Amino acid sequence: MPKYIQLKEAIHKTEKLSEAQKTQSVKHIEEWLTEDKAFGLLYDELIEVNSVFKEIFKDLGLV
């Protein structure tokens, strides 16, 4: 089971958060997943265009 699913399930099960906090937390996780996927796609496409982008991402600490 992917870690993000385990995290979402743990959030839903906890009694330490209100329902609103649980909803907001899961929303943030889903946004981060979307951003991570989008960055991966962007990275792959830019690398295809020019391998120099790989060095730029490396210099930025993103690889």
C-alpha positions in Angstrom: 0.0 0.0 0.0 1.5 3.4 -0.9 2.6 5.6 2.0 0.2 8.4 1.1 -2.8 6.1 1.4 -1.6 4.9 4.8 -1.2 8.5 5.8 -4.7 9.4 4.7 -6.1 6.4 6.5 -4.2 7.3 9.7 -5.5 10.9 9.5 -9.1 9.6 9.1 -8.7 7.3 12.1 -7.1 9.7 14.6 -9.1 11.3 17.3 -6.6 14.1 17.8 -7.9 16.1 14.8 -11.4 17.5 14.2 -13.3 16.5 11.1 -12.4 19.9 9.5 -8.7 19.4 10.3 -8.8 15.8 8.8 -10.5 17.1 5.6 -8.0 19.9 5.3 -5.0 17.6 5.9 -6.1 15.1 3.3 -6.7 18.0 0.9 -3.1 19.2 1.4 -1.8 15.7 0.8 -3.7 15.3 -2.4 -2.5 18.8 -3.6 1.1 17.8 -2.8 0.7 14.5 -4.7 -0.6 16.4 -7.7 2.2 18.9 -7.6 4.8 16.1 -7.3 3.3 14.3 -10.3 3.2 17.6 -12.3 6.8 18.3 -11.5 7.8 14.8 -12.6 6.0 15.3 -15.9 7.5 18.7 -16.4 11.0 17.4 -15.5 10.7 14.5 -18.0 9.5 16.8 -20.8 12.1 19.4 -20.2 14.9 16.8 -20.2 13.6 15.5 -23.5 13.8 19.1 -24.9 17.4 19.7 -23.7 19.6 17.8 -21.4 20.9 21.1 -20.0 17.7 21.2 -17.9 18.9 18.2 -15.9 22.0 20.2 -14.8 19.8 23.2 -14.0 17.5 21.0 -11.8 20.6 19.5 -10.2 22.1 22.9 -9.4 18.7 23.9 -7.8 18.8 20.8 -5.7 15.6 19.4 -7.3 17.2 16.1 -8.5 
